[in-house]
Amino acid sequence: MKTGIVKLALIAALAGSGMPALAQDAPAPAAEAEAITIPDMVLGQPDAPVTVMEYASYTCPHCADFHENAFGQLKSEYIDTGKVKFVFREVYFDRYGLWASMMARCGGELRYFGISDALFDQQREWAGSNDPAVVVQNLKRIGKTAGMDDATMDQCMADGPMAQALVSNYEANAKADDVQGTPTIFINGEKHSNMSYEDLKALIDAEL
């Protein structure tokens, strides 16, 4: 997905979505949302010599392609071997992507990347409907495979203050790093656009 970063009225778009409680919840006051800390999701050793940071949207087809064709090798060859610390930052181009993030984070840090993999692997299936209520049910099916029940997911996905905090955090990060599309990849702070695994590997090796 190659598109300009724009300020999205994502919270307002929750109305009529079929999301439990969200249709009734008003957006959180700015101060309340800002009080919520949104941690980066990280894999690998904290002191790895190379940091790879990816900005991606769960509804971005190019991001799904990157995870299918490059991320597995990146993980096995560099993250799992202590050479790379991987930081994943979510981008929200639409409400489906925001809901996916809320569901993934609901599983906690230990389950987050497993759920994330499923969201990218099954992107066409869960995000393919024009009916928001169907998308919600599709997301909950993925969550159940990670061991979450309906009550847990309903509570997480109906958390209006968290939704507002996620959007605010995304907007601040994207502005600070001048992210204009997804996937955007930073290697030790240097920005790159989408690339093949071979190109990614060459850039990482140059930093080692």
Summary of the structure (lengths in Angstrom):
residues: 208
radius of gyration: 16.8
end to end distance: 30.0
largest distance: 51.8
contacts: 647
relative contact order: 0.21
helix: 51%
strand: 12%
